Amino acid sequence: MKDKRNFILYLTGRFISFIGTGVQQIALPLFILDLTHSGALMGVFSALNLVPNLITSPFAGILGDRKDRRKIMVVSDFGRGILVCILGFLAFGGKLNIYILFGAQILISIMDSIFGSASSAIIGELLGEDELMRAMSARGGLDAFSMIIGPALGGVIYGFFGIKVVFFINGASFILSGIMSAFMIYVCKNHNNEKLTIKAFFYDNKEVLTFIKSNKGLMQLFTFAMLSNLLIAPFIDIVMPYVIKKAIGFSSQQYGYLMATFTIGVLIGNVGLGIFAKRIKTKATLNAGLFIEALIFLGLSISVFPSGVKFFGGPSWLFFAVLAIIFLSIGTANACVNTPIGTNLQKMVSNDMRSRFFSLLGIFSQGAVPLGSMVYGVLLDKFHYYYILLIVVILNIIVTAIFVAKAVDEVYEPKMDEAIELQDAK
């Protein structure tokens, strides 16, 4: 009962916080554009949202493995909540400028990193191994649901009430999330009062990298996550907006609806995994998700060739419906990939290094996204989009096929106690 109570508090806080974040994520670019009329400054703000997070991650991972994860989550939530509310008061008084906003975003990004490392690691402590798949499915489903609600509310709230109300809503969501975490019954198992020196910093992170390298299944999942993000994340973020809006001719609003269908697909996939968690086989689910996702991406790339666009009548409602079904299917398949992988990573990494592991995973996987985005941006200026799409999709199929062919048994059926025993034996 205590485990379920803790997990419900964890999920509720996360859901409230994600809705507030979604509201602000949509409203802030609009506010920056209204304030500065500069697309370049929107790009700077995006970088300030990512770069401090990546730089802080190695420190955040060590903090999450040495200190009380629940307290870290509470302090980070309250810190972000208070800071965002201060931005609301400044906006209310007409004293908010772009420099204050950028400075605040750097601090928020750092606290996001600290919170994220503790939040990702603590879920493995809240429930038993047999409940992890259902837990990760519930988390993924609620995350997707919040990503539908938050952005939908963000544009409306900003349009009617302005940025000050957006800040107050997001600030309140962080504080409520912190309150939920504060009520969790949690005993820290990894408390370490040892002083964090430069030597200890490098040793602690090297320990995780050595552990990953020594564990073949973990290394395979780690490498696949990095390569997949390098290929697919910029595909969605950079290439698809170009294709949907410029090549086909759909409106920005229609593009937004298509992206929403992807999120709905993720929600559907996670709900299904949660319902059938006890009956499904991880290997069959993961491999099916990988191949279905790869094949649907291939179908997507073929459908947006000039001949395909012509066949469907350009920006017609028929073509919109076909693309909506495609994106919905990709989202569903994506949930069948990400949720089992996330569940298995929780099992494969021992509790005393879980924060560091997920922080490093974030650095390597998310750090690949800007590189991929730059490469795709250059390629779009030099080559036809449909050739780029086809090549990327083929590369993704090859990476997927190699991963499935080479994957060891532990990739699909790891045991939490094996990870602990391996670490203790070192």
C-alpha positions in Angstrom: 0.0 0.0 0.0 2.8 2.4 0.9 4.5 1.7 -2.5 1.3 2.5 -4.4 0.7 5.6 -2.3 4.2 6.9 -3.1 3.8 6.1 -6.8 0.5 7.9 -7.0 2.0 11.0 -5.3 4.9 10.8 -7.7 2.7 10.5 -10.8 0.3 13.2 -9.6 3.1 15.7 -9.0 4.8 14.9 -12.3 1.5 15.3 -14.2 0.6 18.7 -12.6 4.2 19.9 -13.2 4.2 18.7 -16.9 0.9 20.5 -17.6 2.3 23.8 -16.2 5.5 23.3 -18.2 3.5 22.6 -21.4 1.5 25.8 -20.9 4.7 27.8 -20.6 6.6 26.0 -23.4 4.0 27.1 -25.9 3.5 30.6 -24.5 7.2 31.7 -24.0 8.2 31.6 -27.7 5.1 33.7 -28.5 6.0 36.1 -25.8 9.7 36.4 -26.9 8.5 37.0 -30.4 6.1 39.7 -29.3 8.7 41.3 -27.0 11.7 41.3 -29.4 10.3 40.5 -32.9 13.5 38.4 -33.3 13.5 34.8 -34.5 17.2 34.6 -33.6 16.5 35.3 -29.9 14.0 32.5 -29.9 16.8 30.3 -31.0 19.0 31.6 -28.2 16.3 30.9 -25.7 16.0 27.3 -27.0 19.8 26.8 -26.6 19.6 28.2 -23.0 16.9 25.6 -22.3 19.2 22.7 -23.4 22.9 23.6 -22.9 22.9 24.4 -19.1 20.9 21.2 -18.6 23.5 19.1 -20.5 26.4 20.8 -18.7 24.9 20.3 -15.3 23.8 16.7 -15.8 27.1 15.0 -14.7 26.9 16.9 -11.4 23.2 16.3 -11.0 23.7 12.6 -11.5 26.3 12.4 -8.7 24.0 14.5 -6.4 21.1 12.1 -7.1 23.2 9.1 -6.2 24.7 10.6 -3.0 21.8 12.5 -1.4 18.1 12.0 -0.7 16.3 11.9 -4.0 13.0 12.9 -2.6 14.5 16.0 -0.9 16.3 16.9 -4.2 12.9 16.7 -6.1 11.2 18.9 -3.4 13.9 21.6 -3.3 14.1 21.7 -7.1 10.4 22.0 -7.5 10.0 24.7 -4.9 13.1 26.5 -6.4 11.6 26.5 -9.9 8.2 27.4 -8.6 9.4 30.4 -6.7 11.6 31.6 -9.6 8.8 31.3 -12.1 6.4 33.1 -9.8 9.0 35.9 -9.5 8.9 36.2 -13.3 5.1 36.5 -13.0 5.3 39.4 -10.6 7.9 41.1 -12.7 5.7 40.7 -15.8 2.7 42.0 -13.8 4.7 45.1 -12.9 6.0 45.6 -16.4 9.6 45.1 -15.4 10.4 41.8 -17.2 12.9 42.1 -20.0 14.6 39.6 -22.2 17.8 39.6 -20.2 16.0 38.7 -16.9 14.1 36.0 -18.8 17.3 34.5 -20.2 19.1 34.6 -16.8 16.1 32.9 -15.2 16.0 30.2 -17.9 19.6 29.3 -17.2 18.7 28.7 -13.5 15.5 26.8 -14.4 17.4 24.6 -16.8 20.0 23.8 -14.2 17.2 22.9 -11.7 15.5 20.8 -14.4 18.7 18.8 -14.7 19.0 18.3 -10.9 15.3 17.3 -10.6 15.4 15.0 -13.7 18.3 12.9 -12.5 16.6 12.3 -9.1 13.1 11.8 -10.6 14.3 9.3 -13.2 16.2 7.2 -10.6 13.7 7.2 -7.8 11.0 5.3 -9.7 13.0 2.1 -9.4 12.8 2.4 -5.6 9.1 3.2 -5.4 7.8 -0.2 -6.8 8.9 -3.8 -7.1 10.4 -5.2 -10.3 7.2 -6.9 -11.3 5.3 -3.6 -11.3 7.9 -1.6 -13.2 6.5 -2.1 -16.7 3.0 -1.0 -15.6 4.6 1.9 -13.7 6.6 3.1 -16.7 3.5 2.7 -18.9 1.5 4.8 -16.5 4.2 7.5 -16.4 4.6 7.5 -20.2 0.8 7.7 -20.7 0.4 10.6 -18.2 3.4 12.4 -19.7 1.8 12.2 -23.2 -1.6 13.3 -21.8 0.0 16.3 -20.2 1.8 17.1 -23.4 -1.7 17.3 -25.1 -3.4 19.4 -22.4 -0.5 21.8 -21.5 0.3 23.1 -25.0 -3.4 23.3 -25.9 -4.0 25.5 -22.8 -0.8 27.5 -23.3 -1.9 29.3 -26.5 -5.3 30.1 -25.1 -4.2 31.3 -21.7 -1.4 33.5 -23.3 -3.9 34.9 -25.8 -6.5 35.9 -23.3 -4.5 36.7 -20.1 -0.9 37.3 -21.1 2.5 35.9 -20.0 2.0 36.8 -16.3 -0.8 34.4 -15.8 1.2 31.7 -17.6 4.1 32.2 -15.2 1.8 32.0 -12.2 0.1 28.8 -13.4 3.5 27.1 -14.1 5.0 28.3 -10.8 2.0 27.0 -8.9 2.3 23.6 -10.8 5.9 23.3 -9.6 5.0 24.1 -6.0 2.1 21.6 -6.0 4.5 19.0 -7.5 7.0 19.7 -4.7 4.2 19.3 -2.1 3.3 15.9 -3.6 6.9 14.7 -3.4 7.2 16.0 0.2 4.4 13.6 1.2 6.1 10.6 -0.2 7.4 8.1 2.5 10.9 7.5 1.4 14.1 6.4 3.1 17.4 7.3 1.3 19.6 4.3 0.8 22.6 6.0 -0.7 23.4 8.9 1.6 27.0 9.9 1.2 28.6 12.8 3.2 31.9 12.5 1.3 33.1 15.8 -0.1 32.6 16.2 -3.8 36.0 17.0 -5.3 37.1 17.2 -8.9 38.8 13.8 -8.5 35.6 12.3 -7.0 33.6 13.9 -9.8 35.6 12.2 -12.5 35.8 8.9 -10.6 32.1 8.7 -10.0 31.2 9.3 -13.7 34.0 7.0 -14.9 32.6 4.3 -12.6 29.3 4.5 -14.5 30.9 4.5 -17.9 33.0 1.5 -16.9 29.9 -0.3 -15.7 28.1 0.4 -19.0 31.1 -0.8 -21.0 31.3 -4.1 -19.0 27.6 -4.8 -19.4 26.9 -5.9 -23.0 23.1 -5.5 -22.9 23.4 -2.1 -21.3 26.0 -1.0 -23.9 23.7 -2.1 -26.7 20.7 -0.2 -25.3 22.9 2.9 -24.6 24.3 2.9 -28.1 21.0 2.3 -29.8 19.3 5.1 -27.9 22.1 7.5 -28.9 22.0 6.5 -32.6 18.2 6.5 -32.7 18.0 10.0 -31.3 20.7 11.2 -33.7 18.6 10.0 -36.7 15.0 10.4 -35.6 14.7 13.4 -33.2 15.9 15.9 -35.8 13.8 14.1 -38.4 10.7 15.0 -36.4 11.9 18.5 -35.2 13.6 19.8 -38.4 12.7 17.8 -41.5 9.0 17.2 -40.9 8.0 20.9 -40.3 9.7 21.6 -43.6 7.9 18.8 -45.4 4.5 19.4 -43.9 4.4 23.2 -44.3 6.7 24.0 -47.3 6.6 20.9 -49.5 3.0 19.9 -49.0 1.5 23.2 -48.0 -0.4 22.5 -44.8 -0.9 25.4 -42.4 0.9 25.8 -39.1 -2.3 24.9 -37.3 -2.6 21.6 -39.3 1.0 20.8 -38.5 0.2 21.3 -34.8 -2.7 18.9 -35.1 -0.5 16.2 -36.8 2.1 16.5 -34.0 -0.7 16.1 -31.5 -1.8 12.8 -33.2 1.7 11.5 -32.5 1.4 12.3 -28.8 -2.1 10.7 -28.8 -0.5 7.6 -30.3 2.1 7.5 -27.4 -0.8 7.8 -24.9 -2.6 4.9 -26.6 0.5 2.7 -26.7 1.2 3.3 -23.0 -2.4 2.6 -22.0 -2.2 -0.7 -23.9 1.1 -1.6 -22.3 -0.3 -0.8 -18.8 -3.4 -2.9 -19.3 -1.5 -5.9 -20.7 1.7 -5.5 -18.8 1.4 -8.9 -17.0 0.6 -10.8 -20.3 3.0 -9.3 -22.8 6.5 -10.6 -23.6 9.1 -7.8 -23.6 11.1 -9.2 -26.5 8.1 -9.5 -28.8 6.7 -6.1 -27.8 10.0 -4.3 -28.2 11.0 -5.9 -31.5 7.5 -5.5 -33.0 7.5 -1.8 -32.0 10.9 -1.3 -33.5 10.1 -2.9 -36.9 6.6 -1.4 -37.1 8.0 2.1 -36.3 10.8 1.6 -39.0 8.3 0.4 -41.6 5.8 3.2 -40.9 8.6 5.8 -41.2 9.4 4.2 -44.6 5.8 4.5 -45.6 5.8 8.2 -44.5 8.9 9.0 -46.5 7.3 7.4 -49.7 4.0 9.2 -49.2 5.6 12.6 -49.1 7.6 12.1 -52.4 6.3 14.6 -55.0 4.4 11.8 -56.7 2.7 10.9 -53.4 1.8 14.5 -52.7 0.3 14.8 -56.1 -1.6 11.5 -55.8 -3.2 12.7 -52.5 -4.1 16.1 -54.0 -1.5 18.2 -52.1 -2.7 19.8 -48.8 -6.1 18.0 -49.0 -8.1 16.7 -46.1 -7.6 13.2 -47.5 -3.8 13.6 -47.2 -4.2 15.1 -43.8 -6.2 12.1 -42.6 -3.6 9.7 -44.0 -0.7 11.5 -42.3 -2.7 11.7 -39.1 -3.1 7.9 -39.1 0.7 7.5 -39.9 1.7 9.8 -37.0 -0.7 8.1 -34.6 0.7 4.7 -35.5 4.3 6.0 -35.1 3.4 7.3 -31.7 1.9 4.0 -30.6 4.9 2.0 -31.9 7.2 4.5 -30.2 5.6 3.8 -26.8 6.1 0.0 -27.4 9.8 0.8 -27.8 10.6 3.5 -25.3 8.6 2.1 -22.4 10.1 -1.4 -22.4 13.6 0.1 -22.9 13.0 2.5 -20.0 11.7 -0.3 -17.8 14.7 -2.6 -18.6 17.2 0.2 -17.9 15.7 0.6 -14.4 16.3 -3.1 -13.8 19.8 -3.2 -15.3 21.3 -0.4 -13.3 21.9 -0.7 -9.6 20.2 1.9 -7.3 23.5 3.5 -6.2 24.4 4.7 -9.7 21.0 5.1 -11.3 21.0 8.9 -11.2 24.4 9.1 -12.8 23.5 6.6 -15.4 20.3 8.4 -16.5 22.2 11.8 -16.5 24.9 10.4 -18.8 22.3 8.7 -21.0 20.6 12.1 -21.3 23.9 13.8 -22.3 24.7 11.3 -25.0 21.3 10.9 -26.4 20.1 14.5 -26.2 23.5 15.8 -27.0 23.3 14.1 -30.3 20.1 16.0 -31.2 21.7 19.4 -31.9 24.4 17.7 -34.1 21.7 15.9 -36.1 19.7 19.2 -36.3 22.6 21.1 -37.8 23.4 18.3 -40.3 19.8 18.1 -41.4 19.5 21.9 -41.7 22.6 21.9 -44.0 21.3 19.0 -46.1 17.9 20.6 -46.6 19.6 23.6 -48.2 21.6 21.3 -50.6 19.3 18.3 -51.4 15.7 17.6 -52.1 13.9 16.7 -48.8 12.5 13.4 -50.1 16.0 12.0 -50.8 17.1 13.0 -47.2 14.0 11.3 -45.8 14.5 8.1 -47.7 18.2 7.9 -46.7 17.5 8.6 -43.0 14.7 6.0 -43.0 16.9 3.4 -44.6 19.7 4.1 -42.1 17.2 3.8 -39.3 16.1 0.4 -40.6 19.7 -0.8 -40.8 20.4 0.4 -37.2 17.3 -1.3 -36.0 18.1 -4.5 -37.8 21.6 -4.6 -36.4 20.3 -3.9 -32.9 17.7 -6.7 -33.0 20.2 -9.2 -34.6 22.9 -8.5 -32.0 20.8 -7.9 -28.9 21.7 -10.3 -26.0 19.1 -11.8 -23.8 19.6 -9.3 -21.0 18.4 -6.5 -23.3 14.9 -8.1 -23.1 14.8 -9.9 -19.7 17.2 -8.2 -17.2 17.0 -8.7 -13.5 17.4 -5.9 -10.9 19.4 -8.2 -8.6 21.8 -9.1 -11.4 22.8 -5.4 -11.8 23.3 -5.1 -8.1 25.4 -8.3 -7.8 27.5 -7.2 -10.8 28.2 -3.9 -9.2 28.9 -5.3 -5.7 31.4 -7.8 -7.3 33.5 -5.0 -8.7 
